[in-house]
């Protein structure tokens, strides 16, 4: 009887775990930012979620081939990195329908913010903030097919 009860508990736990992983991976893929001037690919490494710039209206030099550099970054050592393929979302963890405990980097200003991500009606609500989320700003990204 104990083996049956243990088997049932393990079965229920595994179903719950797989369901949560499926929900967590719903943000994977390509997204267009609210201004429609940047495309971000969200991917997973281990149990963490990241996002990198894969296209942008203003990320190339005049020759349309050379990626612009991260010149607004306050860290002199990072100003030479390119905007193309730059990771701007980092270290998000999924819990209870929210991707949290991550950071978002804004290459337009050179600032990094705490961030939460929520999926609402196939749009991402990206909320960057300093201190507490209540004092932040949200932007909405649309999924690309």
PyMOL commands that set and color helices and strands:
alter all, ss='L'
color gray80, all
select helices_A, chain A and resi 2-27+76-78+133-135
alter helices_A, ss='H'
color red, helices_A
select strands_A, chain A and resi 29-32+38-45+48-56+87-95+98-106+111-120+123-129+137-143
alter strands_A, ss='S'
color yellow, strands_A
deselect
rebuild
show_as cartoon
